[in-house]
């Protein structure tokens, strides 16, 4: 279960190797993602596009890897700062110095509050007796990128948590479910200027149909002859509307499913596994979606 955007424990206590350089690719997924968002992917010093993590106080002068000592920087400013402290590097730019110092004082209180909640939720989920693991959004993104999958919500769902590091996403056509709601309580329709032009009845069901029902319509003759299906919009006159056609009478319709506030359809675009990937298995010896 993906519960938070960033893991504050990893950011406050990064588990980094002593010999790791600040430009290394294994600097820490959580830290890099957090700093990019915090600084809007811009260099803290010059405002141009950032590229890497930079220490305010260099390691040679006692600087640590804690997130309070890190900013997002471009390569040019990183190299120019070198072994200088923040105050030394920005001695001639007091406004930039104050801005960075104020930004670094921003605490992780909000993220910490969410993290405190996630552990309680984890305990409640474990009561069902099923194995449960959790991960952050930054970890999910890293897992997806490392395995070469393209961005999609259902692919992210397979890449959540530690077991998401090695998953097989087979060629699938995902089912897309959209929350539509159950209509509205507006009693008076208005024009684009806000003036009332029609009033709506309290009655919602007409001729056995209600707006939002999924229906099947078969028209055997006339200009609108054909077979149609989808969510219907009803009218008191008995002339209903479908996504493909308007003005079909109720006698042509049959109900496939009562409206429940949701619509679903299969995605037209398939997401396929990268050809270079081995058929990795995870999640208890099976693929991400229960495939052997």
Secondary structure, DSSP 4 states (H G I P E B T S, - for coil): -EEESS-HHHHHS----TT--TT-TTS-HHHHHHHHHHTTTB-TTT-SB--EEEESS-GGGT--SSGGGEEEE-HHHHHHHTT--HHHHTTT-HHHHHHHHHHHT---HHHHHHHHHHHHHHHHHHTTTS----EEHHHHHHHHHHHTPPP-HHHHHHT-SGGGGS----SB-PEEEEE--S-----EEE-TTS-EEEE--S--EETTEETT-EEEEEE-SSTT-EEEEEE-B--TTSEEE-SS-EEEEGGGEEEEE---SEEEEE-SS-B---TT-----BTTTB-TTS--
